[in-house]
């Protein structure tokens, strides 16, 4: 990786605090895990983008043949590696979309949770995910959508960013997010909001 991005710099600083935080919405997380698990098979090779400290990877990796948990922030990857040291199918990796550092695949599924709204070039990242998947492979994502009527939250987010408490992000609507995914060559097969307010859009999309 050529350099530390602003996003990685934020998460490298935040990693210890983030790892110590309790799960904000454990019910929505458990529901997300259940739905993702239903989409995966024991022989699958899976790539997760933006794995953070590896909480989701630790739950999903034992269910598949190979699970690469990637993140732009080295501090996050180190925590994921430490937590998943006893999980044979889990491979933590410092990598990010857009600079050639992601493994070549092909993968049965690419996962991205709480990530797409943080990416500086969303269309390019979705195109790369499409290229990494096998024909018929799945893109499974969950993305906070703070666009549209939730713009009332923007001043709060701006204040958090001013004090270094929030990363750079984009204010997506569910419709805009889905349009970006379909424009990248995917067919959306399932969608829901987990949680519903403000919406965190869960999407299962298949490579066309």
C-alpha positions as a Markdown table, in Angstrom:
| # | Residue | x | y | z |
|---|---|---|---|---|
| 1 | Unk | 0.0 | 0.0 | 0.0 |
| 2 | Unk | 1.5 | 3.3 | -1.2 |
| 3 | Unk | 0.4 | 5.7 | 1.5 |
| 4 | Unk | -2.0 | 6.1 | 4.5 |
| 5 | Unk | -5.3 | 7.5 | 3.3 |
| 6 | Unk | -7.2 | 10.1 | 5.5 |
| 7 | Unk | -9.7 | 7.3 | 6.2 |
| 8 | Unk | -7.0 | 4.9 | 7.4 |
| 9 | Unk | -5.4 | 7.7 | 9.5 |
| 10 | Unk | -8.7 | 8.2 | 11.3 |
| 11 | Unk | -9.3 | 4.5 | 12.0 |
| 12 | Unk | -5.7 | 3.9 | 13.1 |
| 13 | Unk | -6.1 | 6.6 | 15.7 |
| 14 | Unk | -9.6 | 5.3 | 16.7 |
| 15 | Unk | -8.8 | 1.6 | 16.8 |
| 16 | Unk | -8.2 | 1.1 | 20.5 |
| 17 | Unk | -11.3 | 3.1 | 21.4 |
| 18 | Unk | -13.4 | 1.5 | 18.7 |
| 19 | Unk | -12.4 | -2.0 | 19.9 |
| 20 | Unk | -13.5 | -1.2 | 23.4 |
| 21 | Unk | -16.9 | 0.2 | 22.5 |
| 22 | Unk | -20.0 | -2.0 | 23.1 |
| 23 | Unk | -22.0 | -3.1 | 20.0 |
| 24 | Unk | -24.4 | -0.2 | 19.3 |
| 25 | Unk | -27.3 | -2.3 | 18.0 |
| 26 | Unk | -26.6 | -6.0 | 18.7 |
| 27 | Unk | -30.1 | -7.1 | 17.5 |
| 28 | Unk | -29.5 | -5.6 | 14.1 |
| 29 | Unk | -26.0 | -7.1 | 14.0 |
| 30 | Unk | -27.3 | -10.5 | 14.8 |
| 31 | Unk | -30.0 | -10.3 | 12.2 |
| 32 | Unk | -27.4 | -9.2 | 9.7 |
| 33 | Unk | -25.2 | -12.1 | 10.5 |
| 34 | Unk | -28.1 | -14.6 | 10.2 |
| 35 | Unk | -29.0 | -13.2 | 6.7 |
| 36 | Unk | -25.4 | -13.3 | 5.5 |
| 37 | Unk | -24.9 | -16.8 | 6.9 |
| 38 | Unk | -27.9 | -18.0 | 4.9 |
| 39 | Unk | -26.2 | -16.8 | 1.7 |
| 40 | Unk | -22.9 | -18.5 | 2.3 |
| 41 | Unk | -21.8 | -22.2 | 1.8 |
| 42 | Unk | -19.1 | -24.2 | 3.5 |
| 43 | Unk | -16.9 | -24.3 | 0.4 |
| 44 | Unk | -17.0 | -20.5 | -0.3 |
| 45 | Unk | -14.1 | -18.2 | -0.6 |
| 46 | Unk | -15.1 | -14.8 | 0.9 |
| 47 | Unk | -13.5 | -11.3 | 0.9 |
| 48 | Unk | -14.6 | -8.8 | 3.5 |
| 49 | Unk | -13.8 | -5.1 | 2.8 |
| 50 | Unk | -13.4 | -2.8 | 5.8 |
| 51 | Unk | -13.4 | -5.6 | 8.4 |
| 52 | Unk | -12.5 | -3.3 | 11.3 |
| 53 | Unk | -11.5 | -5.2 | 14.4 |
| 54 | Unk | -12.9 | -8.4 | 13.0 |
| 55 | Unk | -16.1 | -9.0 | 15.0 |
| 56 | Unk | -18.1 | -10.0 | 11.9 |
| 57 | Unk | -15.2 | -12.0 | 10.4 |
| 58 | Unk | -14.9 | -14.0 | 13.6 |
| 59 | Unk | -18.5 | -15.1 | 13.4 |
| 60 | Unk | -18.5 | -15.8 | 9.6 |
| 61 | Unk | -15.1 | -17.3 | 8.9 |
| 62 | Unk | -15.7 | -20.7 | 10.6 |
| 63 | Unk | -18.6 | -21.2 | 8.2 |
| 64 | Unk | -16.6 | -21.0 | 4.9 |
| 65 | Unk | -13.5 | -22.5 | 3.4 |
| 66 | Unk | -11.5 | -19.2 | 3.2 |
| 67 | Unk | -12.3 | -15.8 | 4.6 |
| 68 | Unk | -10.0 | -12.8 | 3.9 |
| 69 | Unk | -10.8 | -9.9 | 6.3 |
| 70 | Unk | -9.3 | -6.8 | 4.8 |
| 71 | Unk | -9.1 | -3.2 | 6.0 |
| 72 | Unk | -7.3 | 0.0 | 5.0 |
| 73 | Unk | -6.2 | 0.7 | 8.6 |
| 74 | Unk | -3.2 | -1.4 | 9.8 |
| 75 | Unk | -4.2 | -1.0 | 13.5 |
| 76 | Unk | -7.6 | -2.5 | 12.8 |
| 77 | Unk | -6.1 | -5.4 | 10.9 |
| 78 | Unk | -3.7 | -6.1 | 13.8 |
| 79 | Unk | -6.6 | -6.3 | 16.2 |
| 80 | Unk | -8.5 | -8.6 | 13.9 |
| 81 | Unk | -5.5 | -10.8 | 13.5 |
| 82 | Unk | -5.0 | -11.0 | 17.3 |
| 83 | Unk | -8.7 | -11.8 | 17.9 |
| 84 | Unk | -8.8 | -14.4 | 15.1 |
| 85 | Unk | -5.5 | -16.2 | 15.8 |
| 86 | Unk | -7.3 | -19.5 | 16.5 |
| 87 | Unk | -9.6 | -19.3 | 13.5 |
| 88 | Unk | -8.1 | -21.5 | 10.7 |
| 89 | Unk | -10.1 | -20.1 | 7.8 |
| 90 | Unk | -9.5 | -16.4 | 8.7 |
| 91 | Unk | -6.8 | -14.4 | 6.9 |
| 92 | Unk | -6.5 | -10.7 | 8.0 |
| 93 | Unk | -5.0 | -8.5 | 5.4 |
| 94 | Unk | -4.2 | -4.8 | 5.2 |
| 95 | Unk | -5.6 | -3.8 | 1.8 |
| 96 | Unk | -8.2 | -1.4 | 0.3 |
| 97 | Unk | -10.1 | -1.0 | -2.9 |
| 98 | Unk | -8.5 | 1.1 | -5.6 |
| 99 | Unk | -4.7 | 0.6 | -5.3 |
| 100 | Unk | -4.2 | -3.0 | -6.4 |
| 101 | Unk | -3.7 | -4.3 | -2.9 |
| 102 | Unk | -6.7 | -6.5 | -2.7 |
| 103 | Unk | -6.2 | -10.2 | -3.5 |
| 104 | Unk | -7.1 | -11.3 | -7.0 |
| 105 | Unk | -9.8 | -13.8 | -6.3 |
| 106 | Unk | -12.1 | -15.0 | -7.7 |
| 107 | Unk | -14.4 | -15.0 | -4.7 |
| 108 | Unk | -17.9 | -16.4 | -4.1 |
| 109 | Unk | -18.8 | -13.4 | -2.0 |
| 110 | Unk | -17.5 | -9.9 | -1.3 |
| 111 | Unk | -18.8 | -8.4 | 1.9 |
| 112 | Unk | -18.8 | -4.7 | 3.0 |
| 113 | Unk | -20.4 | -3.6 | 6.2 |
| 114 | Unk | -20.6 | 0.0 | 7.3 |
| 115 | Unk | -18.1 | 0.9 | 4.6 |
| 116 | Unk | -19.5 | 2.1 | 1.3 |
| 117 | Unk | -20.5 | 5.5 | 2.6 |
| 118 | Unk | -16.8 | 6.0 | 3.7 |
| 119 | Unk | -15.2 | 5.3 | 0.4 |
| 120 | Unk | -13.8 | 8.3 | -1.6 |
| 121 | Unk | -14.6 | 6.6 | -5.0 |
| 122 | Unk | -17.7 | 4.4 | -4.6 |
| 123 | Unk | -18.2 | 3.5 | -8.3 |
| 124 | Unk | -14.6 | 2.4 | -8.6 |
| 125 | Unk | -14.8 | 0.3 | -5.5 |
| 126 | Unk | -18.0 | -1.4 | -6.7 |
| 127 | Unk | -16.5 | -2.1 | -10.1 |
| 128 | Unk | -13.5 | -3.7 | -8.4 |
| 129 | Unk | -15.7 | -5.8 | -6.2 |
| 130 | Unk | -17.6 | -6.9 | -9.4 |
| 131 | Unk | -14.3 | -7.9 | -11.0 |
| 132 | Unk | -13.2 | -9.9 | -8.0 |
| 133 | Unk | -16.3 | -12.1 | -7.9 |
| 134 | Unk | -17.0 | -15.3 | -9.8 |
| 135 | Unk | -19.9 | -15.1 | -12.3 |
| 136 | Unk | -23.0 | -15.3 | -10.2 |
| 137 | Unk | -21.1 | -14.3 | -7.0 |
| 138 | Unk | -22.7 | -12.2 | -4.3 |
| 139 | Unk | -22.0 | -8.7 | -3.1 |
| 140 | Unk | -23.4 | -8.4 | 0.4 |
| 141 | Unk | -23.4 | -5.0 | 2.1 |
| 142 | Unk | -24.9 | -2.9 | 4.8 |
| 143 | Unk | -24.6 | 0.8 | 4.6 |
| 144 | Unk | -25.8 | 3.7 | 6.8 |
| 145 | Unk | -27.9 | 6.1 | 4.7 |
| 146 | Unk | -28.0 | 9.6 | 6.1 |
| 147 | Unk | -29.1 | 11.4 | 2.9 |
| 148 | Unk | -32.6 | 12.8 | 2.1 |
| 149 | Unk | -34.7 | 13.5 | 5.2 |
| 150 | Unk | -31.9 | 12.5 | 7.5 |
| 151 | Unk | -30.0 | 15.6 | 6.5 |
| 152 | Unk | -31.0 | 17.1 | 9.8 |
| 153 | Unk | -28.2 | 14.9 | 11.3 |
| 154 | Unk | -25.5 | 16.5 | 9.0 |
| 155 | Unk | -24.6 | 19.3 | 11.5 |
| 156 | Unk | -24.0 | 16.8 | 14.2 |
| 157 | Unk | -21.8 | 14.7 | 11.9 |
| 158 | Unk | -19.9 | 17.9 | 10.8 |
| 159 | Unk | -19.2 | 18.8 | 14.5 |
| 160 | Unk | -18.0 | 15.3 | 15.2 |
| 161 | Unk | -15.7 | 15.5 | 12.2 |
| 162 | Unk | -14.4 | 18.9 | 13.3 |
| 163 | Unk | -13.2 | 17.3 | 16.6 |
| 164 | Unk | -11.8 | 14.2 | 15.0 |
| 165 | Unk | -14.7 | 12.0 | 16.2 |
| 166 | Unk | -16.0 | 11.0 | 12.8 |
| 167 | Unk | -14.4 | 10.0 | 9.5 |
| 168 | Unk | -15.0 | 11.6 | 6.1 |
| 169 | Unk | -18.3 | 10.2 | 4.7 |
| 170 | Unk | -20.9 | 10.6 | 2.0 |
| 171 | Unk | -24.6 | 11.2 | 2.7 |
| 172 | Unk | -26.3 | 8.4 | 0.7 |
| 173 | Unk | -30.0 | 7.7 | 0.3 |
| 174 | Unk | -31.0 | 4.0 | -0.1 |
| 175 | Unk | -32.1 | 4.7 | -3.7 |
| 176 | Unk | -28.8 | 6.3 | -4.6 |
| 177 | Unk | -26.9 | 3.4 | -3.0 |
| 178 | Unk | -28.9 | 0.9 | -4.9 |
| 179 | Unk | -28.5 | 2.8 | -8.2 |
| 180 | Unk | -24.7 | 2.7 | -7.7 |
| 181 | Unk | -24.7 | -1.0 | -7.1 |
| 182 | Unk | -26.9 | -1.8 | -10.2 |
| 183 | Unk | -24.7 | 0.6 | -12.3 |
| 184 | Unk | -21.7 | -1.6 | -11.4 |
| 185 | Unk | -23.3 | -4.6 | -13.0 |
| 186 | Unk | -25.1 | -6.2 | -10.1 |
| 187 | Unk | -28.7 | -7.4 | -9.8 |
| 188 | Unk | -30.2 | -6.7 | -6.3 |
| 189 | Unk | -31.9 | -9.8 | -4.9 |
| 190 | Unk | -32.7 | -8.7 | -1.4 |
| 191 | Unk | -32.9 | -5.4 | 0.6 |
| 192 | Unk | -33.9 | -4.3 | 4.1 |
| 193 | Unk | -33.1 | -1.7 | 6.7 |
| 194 | Unk | -31.2 | -3.0 | 9.8 |
| 195 | Unk | -32.0 | -0.9 | 11.8 |
| 196 | Unk | -34.7 | 1.1 | 10.1 |
| 197 | Unk | -34.1 | 4.6 | 11.7 |
| 198 | Unk | -31.9 | 6.0 | 10.5 |
| 199 | Unk | -31.7 | 3.4 | 7.8 |
| 200 | Unk | -28.8 | 1.1 | 7.4 |
| 201 | Unk | -29.5 | -0.6 | 4.1 |
| 202 | Unk | -28.8 | -4.3 | 3.9 |
| 203 | Unk | -28.4 | -5.4 | 0.3 |
| 204 | Unk | -27.7 | -8.8 | -1.3 |
| 205 | Unk | -26.7 | -8.3 | -5.0 |
| 206 | Unk | -25.5 | -10.9 | -7.6 |
| 207 | Unk | -22.9 | -10.3 | -10.2 |
| 208 | Unk | -24.8 | -10.4 | -13.5 |
